[in-house]
């Protein structure tokens, strides 16, 4: 007969944490049929009587099933009983386990001890889950919980900030054989680490069946599992087992659904050694005095221009060694092309500056513009309408107009911006096949916004050296003009990559935002993946944010750019924009942005300095109009 209540089976439910889970669920305002799994039927009956007496007003019912997770026959018989009694199972809590370390203390080489510990804590839970799966998949919201252990965290093997960790992480005295330890968990924590991986595999296997799986680490609890007694554990800082029972109840009731597939504790995700080492590694790499030198663009040489790029092996070798790279195909005589891929909205001054700055050093500019902004507003095709303005560069420009696909790709500005970025590769490069402009394997692609301009010296390195597929060209970051430099880390754009054909080249979106298809649900893990697969080249570019000649351009930027979710009506007022430019406030009124004023800055593209009167607004924002023209 099928139960209308949520059916929860708790193995080892007659003692310790299992009993506390039974009690916690019995106090819930939800109705459960709590099935207590117990090897000893009498103890199970005693628990039912005790809980009913302690919680007489419970909405839940209690039942008992005999199960020994070390016996396949016992597990199968328990499954058949639950099937007959309830028809399905909503939650399987794999709580039963044992710590055999005290039994085999001082006998690390005991095969019997290792096999017994593995059989009880891993194999038994695996068989239990497999045998009960036909009942779980009948549930509308099936859940499987594996009770993990804080001692299984590889990261926490380094901790000595708590009496419990001191007890299990301290090394014994020198000599062999080792004497019995007052608190041993070698076997238990080892097999519990294996259980964590087994949980991950169940999560993967059941990911398409709607079954939610967790490893639940209830914390350091004063139970009888450790073999030293609850009172001794409390002296070491262990919590009352009821804390763990209520935490498991929270998981059963959906409060940790965002953490499916992870080993969770009541205070967050249980750390693993990888995450801990990643923290240390990132702190090391980001420290001011780390031992790994940052690759910085050297300005000690005169950047060469195409087609007269250096061919002498010693010249190329010297250039690349300065930046910790090897020469690209040393001795090759074929020309390695460099493509500059940029989006253009309305920033024609910046396009002019970029073309004049980089034309002597890159082969082609791939420029995409669309008939709509990233927010869906119709816009003019500014480059197409002003094509004659850039006549000196027509032979280098590969211009493509892309029709915005509308809501079919999503409603967010990010989705539309990403569509346009990828069009730089997917819309432009196929049409170049079988022409002199065709990209060949090994050619270089630079991908960025029009106001993220690589320095000529950077292009020389990209062309000459054997660079990785993911290069970040760190930019000196200016705001409103080259008079105000951002205080903090250099801007992490533009990017560069190596062309490997139309299907195998990293897409512009992947380059800008991270590794597509390899994002982790753990942010730190994602950060490590990105760091591992990319190389940063510092002092490699300029970025001037919101550096516009007219207020109209500012307004257009605010309508078209992906910060649109941060706009307010006040942001759109002309006087508000002027005041923010003059006083160096963030364009969108966001707090926390700091800038340092640099008078007579020379870290500026040469074309701007050579035309300083025309581009005065990029050099000084003083005055009542903040340097704006009409």
N, C-alpha and C positions, 0 to 999 in steps of 0.2 A: 504494500500500500504506500503510495507516494505521500511524502510529508509536505504540508503547505508552509512549514517553517523553514528557515535557512538551516540546512543540515551541516554541522561542523563536527568533524572527527578529530580528536586530539589523542595521539598516541602517547603513552606514558602519562595519562591524565589523572592518575591516582596519587601523584606525589610531586613535590617540588614545584618547578615552573609550570608543569602541566596542570597541576591542581589549581594554581593561581590563575591560569587562563580560563579554566572552568568557572571559577568564582567571578572573574571579571565579566565574562560573557553573561553570567546569570544576573548581574546587576544592570545589564543594558536595558534600555527602553524598547529594544527590538526583540522579536521573538525568535529563539533558536531551538532546534533540537540538538542538544549537545551530547554527542556520542563519546563516551569516555573509553578509550582504549587502554586495557590493563592486562598484564600477564596473569595476575592473581585476581580471580573473580570476587573473592571475599573482600579484598581491599577496595576493589571497585565499588561494591555494594556499600561499604562503610563510607566511602566518599560521597555517594549519592545521598545517603541519609544525613550526613553532616552538612552538606551544602544546602539541602532543602530546609534543614533546621536553621541554618545561619541566614539564609535569604528566602524567607517564606513567601514573599510577594513577587517572586521572579516571574516574568512573562515566558520564560524558557522552560523546556522540559529536559529531563536528563535520562539517558539510557546508557547501557553498558555493552561492550563487545570485548570478548577475550582475544587478545592479539599479542604475539611474541614476534617482534620484527626480525629475529634471527632464524625464524622458521617459515619457509615458503608455504607449508601446509597451513600453518596458523593464519598467515596473511590472507590466503585464498578463502579460508573458512570465514574470516572476518568480513571480507568483501561480500561474500554470498549473504551473510546475515544482514548487512547494511542494505544490500539490494532488495532483499525481501521485506525489510522493515520500512525503508524510506524511498526506495526506487531510484534515488540519485544521491549525489554528494556535492555540496556547494563549496566546502572548504576542507582541505586536508592539511592538518598541522602536524608536520613530522617533528614531533618533540622528543620521542623516545631516543635514548642514547645512554652511553655509559663511559665513565673515565676509568680505564684500567691501569693508569700509570702507577698508582699506589701498589697494586698487585705485582707489578713487574719493575718496581723502582730499583735502580742499580743494575738493570739487565737490558741495556739498550740494544744488545744483540739478540734478544729473545724473539725468535720468529713467531712463537705462539702469541706473545703479547701484541706484536704488530698486526698479525692476522685477526686476532680477536677484536682489537680496537677498530680496525678497518671494517670488519664484518658488521659490528654493531652500529657504528656511526655513519658509515657510507653505504655499504651494500644493502643493509636492511632498509634504509630510507629509499634507496633506488627501487628495490623490489616493491616496496609498499606503494610508491607513486605509480609504478607501471601497472600493478594489479588493480589499483583503484581508478585508473584513468577512464575506463568505460563508464563509470558512474559520474565522474567529474565532467566529462564532455556533455552530459545530459543537462547540466546546470545552465541557467541563463547568465550566471556570473561566477564561473569557477575560479577558485584560488588555491594555490599550493604554497605553503609556508615551510621552509626548512629552518629549524632553529639553529642559528650559527653561534659562533663563540667569538668574543672579543680577543681571545688568545690566538685566533687564527689570522689576525691582521699582521701582515708582514711589516707594515710600517710601525706598528706598536711594539715590535720586538726591540725597537730602539728606545722605547720610553722608560724613564726611571723616575717619573714625577708623581708616582702613586705607590702606596705600599703593595698593592696587588701586582703591579708591574715589576717592582723591585724583587718580589718573591720569585717570579718566574723568569725574569730577564737577567738576573745577576749570575755571573759565572762562578762555578765552584772552585775550591782550592786546587792548586796544582797537584798532579799525581794521578796514577792509574792503578787499579780501577777507582772510579769515583764513588764516594760514599753515598748512601741513600740521602736524597734531598728532603728537606722539611715540607716542600711543596713542589711536586713534580707534575708537569703537563706536557712532556715531550711528545708522547704518542698521541694524546688527545688533541693538542693544537695542530699537529701535523695532519691527522685525518680530517679534522674540521676544515682545514685549508682545502683539502681535496673536496669536501662537501660543497664549499663555495663554488668551485669550478663545476661540479655536478649540477648545482642550481643554475648556473649560467647556461649550461647545455640544455637543461629542461626548458629554460626560458626561450632559447633559440628554437628548440624542437616544437614547442607549443605556440610560437608567436603567431601562427596563422590560424589557430584554433580558438583564440579568445581566452586562453587560460592565463591568468596573471600569476607570476611566480616571483617569490622573494627569498632572500636569505635574511632572517630576522635575528639580529644580535641583541638580546635583551639587556645586556649590560652585566656588570659584576654583581652577582646576586648571591645571597647567603643561602644556598641550597646544599643538599647533601652530595652533590655530584662530584665535588673535588676530593672527597674522601678525608677531609680534615675537620668537618663539622661546621654547621652554620655559625656558631658563636665565634670560632676562630676567624672565620671569613669576615664577620662583622667588625672584628678588631682591626682587620686590614682594610676596612672601608667599604665592604660589600653592602649593597642595598637590600632592603626587604624584597623578597620574591614577588610580592604583589605589584611592585613597580613594573616588573617584566610582564606580568599578566595583563595589566592595563595597556601596555604598549602593544602587545600582540592583538588585543581587542581593537585598538585603533587601526591596525593594518587590516584586520578582518572587515572592519566597517568602512573601509575606503579612504581613510585619512592619509595614506601614503601611496595612493595610486600613481602619483607622478614619478615614483621611484621604482616602478616595476623592473625586475631583472637585476636588481642591485642587492648588495648586502647592506641592510639599513640598521642604524641604531636610533634610539629615541631622540638623539641630538643631531642626526644627519646621516650622511653616507659613511659607512665604515671605510677608513683609508686602506689602501693597499701599498705595498712597497714601491710600486711604480709611481703612484701619485706622490708619495713622500720624496722619492728621489728626484722627481720632476720639479717639485717645489725647490729643493736644494739647488738643482741644476739651473733653474730659471733665476733664482736669487743670485747665484754665482755669475751668470752671464750678464745680468742687469746691474751688477755692482760696479761702482766707479773704478775699483782697482782689480778687476778680474784679470786672469792671466791670459785669456784669449783675446788677442788684439783685434779690434774692429777694422774691417777693410774700409779704408777711407780713400776717396779719390785724390790722387796726387796731382798737384798743379805745377809740378816741376818741369813738365815737358810741354812743348807746343803741340796741341792736338792736330793731327793730320786731316787733310781734306780729301774727299773723293774727287776724281778717281785716283789721285796721287797718294793713296794710303801706303804706309811703309811695307815693304816686302822683305827687307833685310831681316834675317832670322834673329840676329843679335838685337836689333831695335825692337822687334816685337817681343822677344823673350824678356828684355829688360822691362818693357812696359807691363807685361803680365806679372812678372815676379814682384814688381812694386806693389801689386794688389793681391798677392798670394794666389794667383791663377797660373795655369800652364798655357802656353800658346795654343791657339786653335789650329789644328792640323798643320803643325810646323812644316814648312817647306812647300805647302800647297800653293798653286798659282791661280786657282779659281777665285773669283770675286765673291766674297761673302756679303750679301746684301743686308741692309738694315731698314726695316719698315717702322714708321712711327704711326701708331693707330690712335686716333683721337676722336672724341665726340665734340660736336659744335652745336650750341644752341643759338646764341646771339653774340658771342664774345669775339667779334671780328678784330678788335684791336689786339687781343691776345693771340689770335691766329696769326696775324701779321708779325707779331714779335716772335712767335715760335718758328714760323717759316724762315725768317731772316736769321734767327739764331742757329737753327739746325740744318738748314738746306745744304750748307757745304759739307755736312758730315753724315747725313742719312741719304738713302737712295730714293725712298718714296714715302709720301704722307698719305695714309689711308684715312679718309675723313667721312664720317657718317653724320647726316642730319635727318631729322624726322619732321613730319608735318604736324606734330603735336608735342606738347611738353610732357614731362613724366607724370604730371597730374591730369593729363587728358585734355588740356586746353589746346585749341588750334593755334598754330604759330606759323609765321612766315619761314620760308626757306632762305635764310639770310645769306648763306654762302652762295647758293645758286643765283640769288638776285644781285649779288655783288661780285660775280665771278671775274669781271674785268679788273677789279681791284688787285687781284692776285695773279695777273697775267705772267709775271716773271717766274711763277712756280708751276704753271700749268703742266709742264712736262714731268713734274714730280708728284703731282696730286692725283690720287685715285679717289674720286668723289662718288659717293653713293647716297641716294635719297631713299629712306626707308619709310614705308607707310605704317603708322602706329596701328597695331591689330585690335586695339580697343579692349573691352573687358574679357576677351577670350583668354588672355594670359594672366588675368587677375586684376584686382582693383587697386593694389598698392602702388605707390610711386616707385618703390624698390623693384617691383616686377617689371615695370615699363623701362626703367633705367637699365636693368639687367638685360632686357631684350635688345636694347640698342647697343649695349656694350658687346654682346655676342655677335651682333650684326657686323661689327668691325671685322670679324674673322669669317663668319659664315656667309655673309652677303657679298663681301668684296672679293675674297681670294679665289673662289671657284671661277669667277669670270676672267681671272688672269692666266688661266692655264694655256699653255702653248704660245705664250707671248713672252717678250723680253722682260716683262714685269713679273712673271711667274715666280713664286717663292719656291726655293729648293730646300731640301733637308739641310739643316745647319744654319740657315739664315736666322737673323735676329728680329724679334718683334718687341717693340716698346709699346706699352699700353697705359694710357693715363688720360686725365682730363686736360683740356687745352691750356689751363693755367698751371699745370704741373710739368715744368720744362726741364728735361735732362740737360746737364752741362755738356758742352762739346767734349771735354776730357772723358766724360762717362761713356759717350758713344764710342770713343776710341777703344776703351777697354772692352766694351761689349762686342765690338767687331773683331778684335784681335785675339781675344782670350777664350779659353774653353770654359764657358760659364755654365752653371747648373740651369735646370729647366725653370726654376723659380727664383727670380732675382727681385729684390725690393730695392729701389733706388731712393734712398732716404733724402728728403728735401729740407732745405732751410725754409721754415714756415713763416710767412709774413701775412699780415692782416690789413686789408684796406689799401696798403701801399708798402713800399719797401722801407718805410720809416719805422714800422712797428713789427718787431720780431716776436714770435710766440715763445713764451718761457716754458721750457719742457723738452720732451723728446722730439727729435726730428720727425717730420711728417712721413708716414709709411707708404708713400706713393710717389711716382708711378712704379709700374712693374715692368720686367722684361723676361722673355722666355726664348726658347729655341724652337724653330719650326720643325715639326716632324711629320708633315703631311696634314691634309684637311681633317682627318679623323683622330689623329693621335696628338695633336698639339693642344696644350692646355688652353682652355677657353679664357677669354678676357674676364669673365665673371669669376671663374675659379682663381685666376691670378689675383684679382683685386680683393676677394673676400676670404680666400682660404681654399682648402683642398676639397673639391666637390666629391661627394660619395664617401669621404673618410672623416666626417665630423663625428665627434663623440658626444654623448649626452653629459659627459663630465667636462665642464669648461676647461679645467686645467689640462686634461688629456688633449683636447683640441689645440690648446696653446702649444703643447709639446710637439704635437704632430706638425703644426705649421713651422715651428722653429727648426725641427729636424730636417725638413724638406726644402728649406729655402736658405738663401744667403742675402744678407743686407750689405749694401754698398753705401757708406755714409758720405755726407757732403756731396751728394751726387746730382742734386737737382735743386730747382727753385719752385716754391709753391706760394702764390699770392692769392689768398682767399678773399672773395668779395672786392676785388680791386677793379672797380668800374669807373668809367669816365663820366657817366650821367646818372642822375637819380632814376631816370626811366629804366636804365639797365638794372639798377638795384631792384626796382619793383618787379621787373620781368624775372629776375633771378628768384625772387621770393615766390613768384607764382609757379615757376617751372621746376625748381630743384626739390630734392628729396627731403629737405627739412620742412616741407609744407605742413606736416602735422604739428609743427611747433609755431606756426604763424598765429598771430592774433590781429584783430582790427587795428590796434595801436601800432603794431609792427609795420603796417602798410602806410602809415602817415609819413609824408615827406619830412616834416620837421623832426619826427622821431628818428628817421634814418640819418638826417644831417647831424643831429645831436650825438648819435651813437658813433658816427664816423669821427667827429671832432674830438670826442672824449675817449675814444678807443674802447667802446663797449661792444659786446657781442651783437651782431646784426639782429638776432632773434631774441635778444634779451636774456640769454642763458647765463647763469652765474658761473663763477669759477675760472673764467678764461683770463689769463694774464699775458701781457705783452710788454716788451722792453723797447723804449724809444732809442733809435740809432740815428744820429745826425750825420748827414752826408755819407750815407751808406754806399759802399762800392761793390758790395756783393749783389750785383744786379746784372741782368743780361746786357751785354755790350750794346745791343741795338737800342735799348732804352736810354742809356747814357749818351749815345751818339745823337739821340733825338730828344734830349732832355726837355726842351721847351714844349714840344708837342705832347710828351708824356709826363708833364709836370705833376699831374694828379697821382702818378705812381711813385713819386719821390717825396711829396710833401702834402699832408692833408690839413695844414694850418689854414687859417682864414675863415671868414663867416660862412662861405659856401662849401667848406671842407674839400676844396679842390675840384668840385664838380663844375662841368660846363652845363650847357643848356640841355 
